[in-house]
Amino acid sequence: MTVPSTPAPYDLVVVGFGAAGLSAALSFAEATEGRETPARIAILERSTEDERGGATRWTGAFLRVDEQRRLDTDWAEHVGRVSGGLADVEYCRTVERESPQTLAFVEKHGVEIDYADFPLPHTFDGGTPSMTPPASPRGGGASIVEHLGAALEKDPRVDIHYETEALRLTTAEDGAVDGVVVRGPDGRTRRLTGRAVVLACGGFQGNTEMLTRYVGDRACDLPLIAPGIANNRGDALRMALELGADTAGQFDGIHAEPVDRRTSKADAVLYGFSCGIFVNGRMQRFFDEGRDTWDNTFEHVGYEIWRNQDQEAYWIADAKTLAIPGIMNSLLSDVPPEQADTLEELADKLGIDAEGLAKTVAEFNAGVGEGEFDPTRLDGKSTVGLTPPKSNWATPLDTAPFIGVPVTAAICFTYGGVRTDLDARVVTPSGTAIPGLYAAGEATGLFYKAYPPATSVLRSLIFGRLAAHHAVQARQSA
C-alpha cells in the first residue's frame, strides 16, 4: 500500500494532546528555539479542537507535592511496596527527582498550582496521614491543556492535526522509527515523516475489545469517568507492539473510582466516603470503609463495586458526616446527596429496600466500639464483631438528617502499557531502545495491584519532557 508523505519531515511527531503530549511538544519547541534550522513539530489529536486534551482535560489533577513542588518522599517506596516489588522503582525515583522543575515549567506557562483545604486526611505528605492541603492546578487538568496548548498554537513551527488518528508507525531500513501513518477527518490515510515520535495517547480504557481481552469479562459494564478518555483506544500499545516493544504494568489492572450515578458530569467522584458506610443492591455492607485514608482505598472501592457488586452500591451517612467542615468538597458530583429525616424516607428517595437498609444500619450501629470520632486522623474507632469491619471512623448512623448517594464504578485508566527506560525511550524485552520512538503518560505501564494516586498527570508531564530532551539530543548528534 502506498501512503502519501508530507513534503518535508517533522523533527518530532507527538501522538496525543494531553499532559504528556503537550509537555513533550512544548519542551521540544523551547529546546530548539532559535536554531539555525527551525524544528518542525506535529501533534496528532483524535478529537475535535473543542474536545482536545484526553483524560487531562477532565481531571481535577491532584498533585502529590508539597509547596516547594517536591514529590511525597514516600511515593517511590509506596509504589514498590504495593506492587510486591514488580514496579520500576527507579522510574518512580525519576518522578521524584524531576517534579520541581517540571512544575516550574508548567507554571511558567500560566498554570497556577493551588493548595486547597480538604476535609479528610490523606497520605500525600511523607506517607503519614495528614490534613496538609493537597496540591492541584487551579482549574484542574483543563488549565494544563489550555495554557500549554495556547503556547503551541502561537508557535509557527507547530502543526496541530485534529480529528486525526495514528494507524501505524513506519521505520527506516535500519529499524529506526521515521514516521506515522495517519487517517485524517476525510478518512484518507497519509504518512507524516518524522525524526522522532512520542506516543502520548493514553491507555486502552476507551477500547472495550482491549479491555475485555486484558481486564476480563464485564469490562463493557465500566462507564468512562470522563468523555475525553473515549479516545484512549490503545493506539500506543498496538503500534509499539507491532515493532517488538516490551510492556510493563498489570494488564488486568485498572484504576476505577466510585462515582455518583445520578449525573453525567465528568469526574463525579465520591472521595468523602470514609465516615459513612457502603451497601450493595442487597443492602449488605461489603467493604471496610475505614481501613485506610481515602486516597489509599477509593480505587479499591471502585474495583470492588465493579467486579463483585454488580456495579450497584449506595453510600449512607448521617448528620455527623454533614457536620465535618468542608465535607461537600470531597463529593465532586454536581448533584447534592439525597437527604431525609428518616432512613425509610432516604431509602425511598434512593429507590432501595427500606427494611434491608434499616436492618444493616442497626447491625452496624450495634457493632460500633468505644472511642472518640475524629475525621482528621486514623482515629482507631472501629467496629466489633462485624464482617466486614470498619477499622476507623466507625460512628453510629443515628442522627438526622440522613444522606445517601447511589454510586457505580467508572474506569479512569488502565495499568498495562508500553515499557520505557528513564529517558522515555520505548524498549524491547531485552531493554534495547527502539531508535526514534518514545512514550509517556498512561500509554506507559507502571502500576501493579494498586495506584498510589495524585501522580498520573505529574508523571505524564515529567516523562513527556524527558522524551523531548532526549529527542533534542539525538537531533543534535545526528
HELIX and SHEET records of a PDB file:
HELIX    1   1 ALA A   19  ALA A   31  1                                  13    
HELIX    2   2 THR A   56  TRP A   58  5                                   3    
HELIX    3   3 TRP A   75  VAL A   82  1                                   8    
HELIX    4   4 VAL A   89  LYS A  108  1                                  20    
HELIX    5   5 GLY A  141  GLU A  153  1                                  13    
HELIX    6   6 THR A  208  TYR A  214  1                                   7    
HELIX    7   7 ALA A  219  ASP A  221  5                                   3    
HELIX    8   8 PRO A  227  ASN A  231  5                                   5    
HELIX    9   9 ASP A  235  GLU A  242  1                                   8    
HELIX   10  10 TRP A  294  ASN A  296  5                                   3    
HELIX   11  11 PHE A  298  ASN A  308  1                                  11    
HELIX   12  12 ALA A  319  LEU A  322  1                                   4    
HELIX   13  13 ILE A  327  SER A  330  5                                   4    
HELIX   14  14 LEU A  343  LEU A  350  1                                   8    
HELIX   15  15 ALA A  354  GLY A  367  1                                  14    
HELIX   16  16 GLY A  441  ALA A  443  5                                   3    
HELIX   17  17 SER A  456  SER A  477  1                                  22    
SHEET    1   A 6 VAL A 158  TYR A 162  0                                        
SHEET    2   A 6 ILE A  41  GLU A  45  1                                        
SHEET    3   A 6 LEU A  12  VAL A  15  1                                        
SHEET    4   A 6 VAL A 197  LEU A 199  1                                        
SHEET    5   A 6 ALA A 433  ALA A 439  1                                        
SHEET    6   A 6 ARG A 425  VAL A 427 -1                                        
SHEET    1   B 2 ILE A 113  TYR A 115  0                                        
SHEET    2   B 2 ALA A 135  PRO A 137 -1                                        
SHEET    1   C 3 GLU A 165  THR A 171  0                                        
SHEET    2   C 3 VAL A 177  ARG A 183 -1                                        
SHEET    3   C 3 THR A 189  THR A 193 -1                                        
SHEET    1   D 2 THR A 247  ALA A 248  0                                        
SHEET    2   D 2 GLY A 417  VAL A 418 -1                                        
SHEET    1   E 4 ILE A 254  ASP A 260  0                                        
SHEET    2   E 4 PHE A 402  THR A 414 -1                                        
SHEET    3   E 4 ALA A 313  ALA A 317 -1                                        
SHEET    4   E 4 ILE A 277  ASN A 280 -1                                        
SHEET    1   F 3 ILE A 254  ASP A 260  0                                        
SHEET    2   F 3 PHE A 402  THR A 414 -1                                        
SHEET    3   F 3 GLU A 338  ALA A 340 -1                                        
END                                                                             
